[in-house]
Amino acid sequence: MPFVKGQSGNPAGRPRGIPDRRTALQRALTEAAPAVQAKIIELAIEGDVQAAALVLNRAVPTLRPIAAPVVFDLDRSLPLSKQLDQVWIAIANGELNIDEGKAITHMLRQSAEIALLDRTSDNAAEIVEALNRFARSDFVNASLPADTSALTPDTP
């Protein structure tokens, strides 16, 4: 059946002007929310543990640990393996806890990966520059001798 403007594709569907169930439920919950909230708080005050848990879970944000700054003497001039040794020794001596050690180890690894990328891009730039110098050199630009037979290998 072709589409006809102004005519429903589902004539037996929900009539116009009747809100769907989700809209009706949302409206009812919105209207009842203050009374429900007051009742749950009342129950929590009276000692209902589930109501108290519900109030606290919704009203108070979850507390997350806040890490204190870590004071740790790390010699960054040493090779990475020696820096990691310093972290492990500090954990063993109780200067760092395991989580602090993991965090520092992760940062050292990220730092090493970035340094590797820097060296790789520097090496790539040096290679490109060397190729450009070679392309501009007299060796490449020199004309070949007229007799190129000297350039071919001798084959018996």
Secondary structure as UniProt FT lines:
FT   TURN            5..6
FT   TURN            11..12
FT   TURN            16..17
FT   HELIX           21..45
FT   TURN            46..47
FT   HELIX           49..59
FT   TURN            76..77
FT   HELIX           80..92
FT   TURN            93..94
FT   HELIX           98..136
FT   HELIX           138..141
FT   HELIX           148..151
//
